[in-house]
Amino acid sequence: MSAVDAAVSHRIGARRLLTLLSGRATFRLLLYGSAAVLVLAWSRADFNAYAAAVGATGWLSMVVQSGPEKAALTLIPRARRTRDQVAALLRAVVAYVPVPFTVAAVAALAAAPEATVTLYLLSVAYYVSLGCGMLGVALHRALGRYTRDTVHFALLGLGMIALAGLAFATHLRPAGYLAGLLALVTALNLALLPGLPRSPGRVRPALRRIVAGTVALMGAADVMANAMIGTLFVELSITSYAGQSGDLYVMVLGWGFATSVIYTVQRIYQPRLVLHLGSAGAGTRALVRRVAGVSVWVSAGWLVVAGAVLLSGLAGTRSPVALGALLVSLLPANAVASFGIFVLENTGEAGLRASARAVVLALAVVAALGALAIPYAGAAGAVYALGAQGLVLGLVLRRHM
């Protein structure tokens, strides 16, 4: 495929953009609808157990999705002779990575269906498979096939709401519900495989290193961002506020919708970006520096104001309005920081390494702040700790640019 053909196949007009967003929006809305149904279907204890498991393991979907997806959207549009080899290497992730996790989850379900460890193993297998499915549709997009994305996410959302309805009608417990989700995602993933290159043939070691290095570095930002959420859930579960796991989970679903819109738009336009963006020039570096400065000041101001609000009596609240307001007010700072990382990681290897260092440090700071804030303020403390992410990312980006 020539450079002109690649540019044409990845042109994002209004119709294509709206079609892609409609599939994702359908999935997200039905995801939230299924959560509402589960609240009605289960006891508070069952829902809290489910929320603790999926909250702690949900970040795993990004481990298998983000780095490979970004690598696919970066390398495949630029590739000529190695296009199918790169796609086949990443197809293997979709085909084989979920297998051991699924086997372990099914074995646990058969041996001890009511055990807490079974719930966590099912959640791990589900999120690993979910991430692999998202990688599969990304590979189709990188190859210029955008329709599969919309169909996959629409079917996934419909399946989720159907399973939630089944849980409500038949009193299906959390383990059974997660087993159903795992079966659904596995079937959808298998349907993605036939349209992807099967065998990479003889692949040069240099190409394997390029793909592996790009996957590791480009995946760091999103993996660490999701690991932050998982870490905060774990920290919350071992405090006296463990009963607020369900409250935090419902709020994080809304947060996830907002951040997923930002993430989706970035991934949709990434092939176009990499076809036009070379190594980081002076203009790009200046842009990232300005974005980093805005992120630092907005995040620092939010931490001061939100901290004062918590100290004034909001600590320990279970109010969905209060928790939602905290998360909504935090979104602008994190959106700005996310944009800076997005531009930086597409400017070359040096930018990739700088962005990876930034998100690793952000995870460490958020986890440390969470260890201090959550025992005092519960779910609200978890949201407060998340506010350090934009500040740390902005500071590191300013230093490296």
C-alpha positions as CSV (number, residue, x, y, z in Angstrom):
1,M,0.0,0.0,0.0
2,S,1.4,3.4,-1.0
3,A,1.5,6.4,1.2
4,V,-1.3,8.0,-0.7
5,D,-3.4,4.8,-0.4
6,A,-2.7,4.6,3.3
7,A,-3.8,8.3,3.8
8,V,-7.0,7.6,1.8
9,S,-7.9,4.4,3.7
10,H,-7.4,6.2,7.1
11,R,-9.3,9.4,6.2
12,I,-11.7,10.2,9.0
13,G,-14.7,12.0,7.6
14,A,-17.8,13.0,9.7
15,R,-19.7,9.8,8.7
16,R,-16.9,7.5,9.7
17,L,-16.2,9.3,12.9
18,L,-19.9,9.3,13.9
19,T,-20.2,5.6,13.0
20,L,-17.2,4.6,15.2
21,L,-18.4,6.8,18.1
22,S,-21.9,5.3,17.8
23,G,-20.6,1.8,18.3
24,R,-18.5,2.8,21.3
25,A,-21.4,4.9,22.8
26,T,-23.8,2.0,22.4
27,F,-21.3,-0.2,24.3
28,R,-20.8,2.3,27.1
29,L,-24.5,3.1,27.6
30,L,-25.4,-0.5,27.8
31,L,-22.5,-1.1,30.2
32,Y,-23.9,1.5,32.5
33,G,-27.4,0.1,32.0
34,S,-26.2,-3.4,32.9
35,A,-24.6,-2.0,36.1
36,A,-27.9,-0.4,37.1
37,V,-29.7,-3.7,36.5
38,L,-27.1,-5.5,38.6
39,V,-27.7,-3.1,41.5
40,L,-31.3,-4.2,41.5
41,A,-30.6,-7.9,40.9
42,W,-28.1,-8.5,43.7
43,S,-27.8,-7.8,47.4
44,R,-25.5,-5.0,48.5
45,A,-22.9,-7.6,49.6
46,D,-22.9,-9.4,46.2
47,F,-22.6,-6.1,44.3
48,N,-19.8,-4.9,46.5
49,A,-17.9,-8.2,46.0
50,Y,-18.4,-7.9,42.3
51,A,-17.4,-4.2,42.2
52,A,-14.3,-5.0,44.3
53,A,-13.2,-7.7,41.9
54,V,-13.8,-5.8,38.6
55,G,-12.5,-2.6,40.1
56,A,-9.2,-4.2,41.1
57,T,-8.7,-6.1,37.8
58,G,-10.2,-3.9,35.2
59,W,-6.9,-2.3,34.4
60,L,-5.7,-5.6,32.9
61,S,-7.7,-5.0,29.8
62,M,-5.3,-2.1,29.0
63,V,-2.2,-4.3,29.6
64,V,-3.1,-6.4,26.6
65,Q,-4.9,-3.7,24.6
66,S,-3.2,-0.4,24.9
67,G,0.4,-1.0,23.9
68,P,-0.4,-3.5,21.1
69,E,-3.2,-1.3,19.8
70,K,-1.1,1.8,19.7
71,A,1.8,-0.1,18.1
72,A,-0.6,-1.4,15.4
73,L,-2.0,2.1,14.7
74,T,1.5,3.5,14.6
75,L,3.4,0.8,12.7
76,I,0.9,-0.7,10.2
77,P,-0.1,2.5,8.4
78,R,3.6,3.3,7.9
79,A,4.6,-0.2,6.9
80,R,4.9,-1.4,3.3
81,R,6.6,-4.8,3.0
82,T,6.2,-5.7,6.7
83,R,2.6,-4.7,7.0
84,D,1.2,-8.2,7.2
85,Q,4.0,-9.5,9.4
86,V,3.4,-6.8,12.0
87,A,-0.4,-7.5,11.9
88,A,0.2,-11.3,12.3
89,L,2.5,-10.8,15.2
90,L,-0.2,-8.8,17.0
91,R,-2.9,-11.2,15.9
92,A,-1.2,-13.8,18.0
93,V,-1.9,-11.7,21.1
94,V,-5.6,-11.8,20.4
95,A,-5.6,-15.5,19.7
96,Y,-3.4,-17.0,22.4
97,V,-3.0,-14.6,25.4
98,P,-6.5,-15.2,26.9
99,V,-6.2,-19.0,26.8
100,P,-4.4,-19.7,30.1
101,F,-6.4,-17.1,32.0
102,T,-9.7,-18.6,30.7
103,V,-8.6,-22.1,31.5
104,A,-7.7,-21.1,35.1
105,A,-11.0,-19.3,35.6
106,V,-13.1,-22.2,34.3
107,A,-11.2,-24.6,36.5
108,A,-11.8,-22.4,39.5
109,L,-15.5,-22.1,38.7
110,A,-15.9,-25.8,38.4
111,A,-14.0,-26.5,41.7
112,A,-15.2,-23.6,43.9
113,P,-18.0,-21.5,42.3
114,E,-18.7,-19.5,45.5
115,A,-15.1,-18.7,46.4
116,T,-13.8,-15.2,46.3
117,V,-10.7,-16.3,44.4
118,T,-13.0,-17.7,41.7
119,L,-14.6,-14.3,41.3
120,Y,-11.2,-12.6,40.9
121,L,-10.0,-15.2,38.4
122,L,-13.1,-14.8,36.3
123,S,-12.7,-11.1,36.4
124,V,-9.1,-11.4,35.3
125,A,-9.9,-13.7,32.4
126,Y,-12.8,-11.5,31.3
127,Y,-10.7,-8.3,31.3
128,V,-7.8,-9.9,29.5
129,S,-10.1,-11.3,26.9
130,L,-11.9,-7.9,26.6
131,G,-8.6,-6.1,26.0
132,C,-7.6,-8.7,23.4
133,G,-10.9,-8.1,21.6
134,M,-10.3,-4.3,21.6
135,L,-6.9,-5.1,20.1
136,G,-8.5,-7.2,17.4
137,V,-10.8,-4.4,16.2
138,A,-7.8,-2.0,16.3
139,L,-5.9,-4.3,14.0
140,H,-8.9,-4.2,11.6
141,R,-8.9,-0.4,11.8
142,A,-5.1,-0.3,11.2
143,L,-5.7,-2.3,8.0
144,G,-8.3,0.1,6.9
145,R,-11.4,-1.9,7.9
146,Y,-13.4,0.3,10.2
147,T,-16.8,-1.4,10.2
148,R,-15.7,-4.3,12.4
149,D,-15.1,-1.8,15.3
150,T,-18.7,-0.6,15.3
151,V,-20.2,-4.1,15.0
152,H,-18.0,-5.6,17.7
153,F,-18.8,-2.9,20.3
154,A,-22.5,-2.9,19.6
155,L,-22.7,-6.7,20.0
156,L,-20.6,-6.5,23.1
157,G,-23.0,-4.0,24.7
158,L,-26.1,-5.9,23.7
159,G,-24.7,-9.1,25.2
160,M,-23.8,-7.4,28.4
161,I,-27.3,-5.9,29.0
162,A,-28.8,-9.3,28.1
163,L,-26.7,-11.1,30.7
164,A,-27.6,-8.4,33.3
165,G,-31.3,-9.0,32.5
166,L,-30.7,-12.8,32.9
167,A,-29.1,-12.1,36.3
168,F,-32.1,-10.1,37.4
169,A,-34.6,-12.7,36.1
170,T,-32.9,-15.9,37.3
171,H,-30.9,-14.6,40.4
172,L,-27.6,-15.4,38.6
173,R,-24.8,-14.6,41.1
174,P,-21.7,-12.5,40.3
175,A,-19.6,-15.6,39.4
176,G,-22.2,-16.8,36.9
177,Y,-22.5,-13.3,35.4
178,L,-18.8,-13.0,34.9
179,A,-18.6,-16.4,33.4
180,G,-21.3,-15.4,30.9
181,L,-19.3,-12.2,30.0
182,L,-16.2,-14.3,29.5
183,A,-18.1,-16.6,27.1
184,L,-19.5,-13.6,25.2
185,V,-16.1,-11.9,24.7
186,T,-14.4,-15.1,23.7
187,A,-17.0,-15.7,21.0
188,L,-16.6,-12.2,19.7
189,N,-12.8,-12.4,19.7
190,L,-12.9,-15.7,17.7
191,A,-15.1,-13.9,15.1
192,L,-12.4,-11.3,14.6
193,L,-9.5,-13.7,13.8
194,P,-10.4,-14.9,10.3
195,G,-10.0,-11.4,8.8
196,L,-6.5,-10.9,10.1
197,P,-3.1,-12.1,8.6
198,R,-2.5,-15.6,10.1
199,S,1.3,-16.3,9.8
200,P,4.0,-13.7,9.9
201,G,6.3,-16.1,8.0
202,R,10.0,-15.5,8.6
203,V,10.3,-12.3,10.7
204,R,13.6,-10.5,11.1
205,P,14.7,-10.2,14.8
206,A,15.0,-6.4,14.3
207,L,11.3,-6.2,13.4
208,R,10.3,-8.2,16.4
209,R,12.4,-5.9,18.6
210,I,10.7,-2.8,17.0
211,V,7.2,-4.2,17.6
212,A,8.0,-5.4,21.2
213,G,9.6,-2.1,22.1
214,T,6.8,0.0,20.6
215,V,4.2,-2.1,22.5
216,A,6.0,-1.8,25.8
217,L,6.6,2.0,25.6
218,M,3.3,3.0,24.0
219,G,1.3,0.9,26.4
220,A,2.8,2.4,29.6
221,A,0.6,5.4,29.8
222,D,-2.8,3.7,29.6
223,V,-1.7,0.6,31.6
224,M,-0.5,2.8,34.5
225,A,-3.6,5.0,34.3
226,N,-5.8,2.0,34.7
227,A,-3.5,0.4,37.3
228,M,-4.0,3.6,39.3
229,I,-7.7,2.9,39.5
230,G,-7.1,-0.7,40.4
231,T,-4.6,0.2,43.1
232,L,-7.1,2.7,44.7
233,F,-9.8,0.0,44.8
234,V,-7.4,-2.4,46.6
235,E,-6.4,0.4,49.0
236,L,-10.1,1.1,49.7
237,S,-10.9,-2.6,50.2
238,I,-8.5,-2.9,53.1
239,T,-9.8,0.0,55.1
240,S,-12.9,0.6,57.2
241,Y,-14.5,2.1,54.1
242,A,-14.5,-1.1,52.2
243,G,-18.3,-1.0,51.9
244,Q,-17.9,2.1,49.6
245,S,-16.4,-0.1,46.8
246,G,-19.7,-0.2,45.1
247,D,-20.2,3.5,45.3
248,L,-16.8,4.2,43.9
249,Y,-17.3,1.6,41.1
250,V,-20.5,3.3,39.9
251,M,-18.8,6.7,39.9
252,V,-15.8,5.3,38.0
253,L,-18.1,4.0,35.3
254,G,-19.1,7.6,34.6
255,W,-15.4,8.7,34.7
256,G,-14.6,5.8,32.4
257,F,-17.2,7.1,29.9
258,A,-15.6,10.5,29.7
259,T,-12.0,9.3,29.5
260,S,-13.0,6.6,26.9
261,V,-14.3,9.4,24.6
262,I,-11.0,11.1,24.8
263,Y,-9.1,7.8,24.3
264,T,-11.3,6.7,21.4
265,V,-10.9,10.0,19.5
266,Q,-7.1,9.8,20.0
267,R,-7.0,6.2,18.7
268,I,-9.3,7.0,15.7
269,Y,-7.0,9.8,14.6
270,Q,-3.7,8.2,15.5
271,P,-3.1,6.6,12.0
272,R,-3.6,10.0,10.5
273,L,-1.3,11.6,13.1
274,V,1.6,9.1,12.5
275,L,1.4,9.6,8.8
276,H,2.0,13.3,9.2
277,L,4.1,13.6,12.4
278,G,7.8,12.9,12.3
279,S,10.3,13.3,15.0
280,A,9.6,16.0,17.6
281,G,10.4,19.4,16.1
282,A,10.6,22.7,17.9
283,G,6.9,23.4,17.3
284,T,5.8,20.1,18.7
285,R,8.0,20.4,21.8
286,A,6.7,23.9,22.4
287,L,3.1,22.7,22.2
288,V,3.8,19.9,24.7
289,R,5.5,22.3,27.0
290,R,2.5,24.6,27.0
291,V,0.1,21.8,27.6
292,A,2.3,20.5,30.5
293,G,2.2,23.9,32.1
294,V,-1.6,24.1,32.0
295,S,-1.8,20.6,33.4
296,V,0.5,21.5,36.4
297,W,-1.4,24.7,37.3
298,V,-4.9,23.3,36.9
299,S,-4.1,20.1,38.8
300,A,-2.3,21.9,41.7
301,G,-5.3,24.2,42.0
302,W,-7.7,21.3,42.1
303,L,-5.7,19.5,44.8
304,V,-5.8,22.6,47.0
305,V,-9.5,23.2,46.6
306,A,-10.5,19.6,46.8
307,G,-8.3,19.0,49.9
308,A,-10.0,22.0,51.6
309,V,-13.4,20.6,50.7
310,L,-12.5,17.1,52.2
311,L,-11.2,18.7,55.4
312,S,-14.3,20.8,55.7
313,G,-16.5,17.7,56.2
314,L,-16.8,15.8,52.9
315,A,-14.4,13.1,54.0
316,G,-16.1,9.7,54.2
317,T,-19.2,10.8,52.1
318,R,-21.2,8.2,50.1
319,S,-23.1,10.9,48.3
320,P,-23.1,10.1,44.6
321,V,-23.5,13.9,43.9
322,A,-20.4,14.8,45.9
323,L,-18.3,12.0,44.5
324,G,-19.5,12.7,40.9
325,A,-18.8,16.4,41.4
326,L,-15.2,15.6,42.5
327,L,-14.6,13.4,39.4
328,V,-16.2,15.8,36.9
329,S,-14.1,18.7,38.3
330,L,-11.0,16.6,37.9
331,L,-11.6,15.7,34.2
332,P,-10.2,18.9,32.6
333,A,-6.8,18.5,34.2
334,N,-6.5,14.9,33.3
335,A,-7.7,15.5,29.7
336,V,-5.0,18.2,29.2
337,A,-2.3,15.8,30.6
338,S,-3.6,13.0,28.4
339,F,-3.3,15.2,25.3
340,G,0.3,16.0,26.1
341,I,1.2,12.3,26.5
342,F,-0.6,11.5,23.3
343,V,1.4,14.0,21.2
344,L,4.7,13.2,23.0
345,E,4.5,9.4,22.5
346,N,4.0,9.8,18.8
347,T,7.1,12.0,18.2
348,G,9.7,9.2,18.3
349,E,11.6,6.9,20.6
350,A,12.8,9.7,23.0
351,G,9.2,10.9,23.4
352,L,8.0,7.4,24.1
353,R,10.6,6.9,26.8
354,A,9.8,10.3,28.4
355,S,6.0,9.5,28.5
356,A,6.6,6.1,29.9
357,R,8.7,7.5,32.8
358,A,6.0,10.1,33.5
359,V,3.2,7.6,33.9
360,V,5.2,5.3,36.1
361,L,6.0,8.1,38.4
362,A,2.4,9.2,38.4
363,L,1.3,5.7,39.5
364,A,3.7,5.7,42.4
365,V,2.6,9.2,43.6
366,V,-1.2,8.4,43.2
367,A,-0.7,5.1,45.2
368,A,1.2,6.8,47.9
369,L,-1.3,9.7,48.2
370,G,-4.2,7.1,48.2
371,A,-2.6,5.2,51.1
372,L,-2.8,8.5,53.1
373,A,-6.1,9.8,51.9
374,I,-8.3,6.7,51.6
375,P,-8.2,5.7,55.3
376,Y,-9.3,9.2,56.2
377,A,-11.8,10.0,53.5
378,G,-12.9,6.6,51.9
379,A,-14.0,6.8,48.3
380,A,-13.7,10.5,48.3
381,G,-10.0,10.1,49.3
382,A,-9.5,7.7,46.3
383,V,-10.8,10.4,44.0
384,Y,-8.6,13.0,45.6
385,A,-5.5,10.8,45.2
386,L,-6.3,10.4,41.5
387,G,-6.0,14.2,41.2
388,A,-2.2,13.9,41.6
389,Q,-2.0,12.2,38.2
390,G,-2.3,15.4,36.1
391,L,0.2,17.3,38.3
392,V,2.9,14.6,38.1
393,L,2.5,14.1,34.3
394,G,2.7,17.9,33.7
395,L,5.8,18.3,35.9
396,V,7.6,15.4,34.2
397,L,6.6,16.6,30.7
398,R,7.8,20.1,31.4
399,R,11.2,18.7,32.6
400,H,11.7,16.5,29.5
401,M,10.5,19.0,26.9
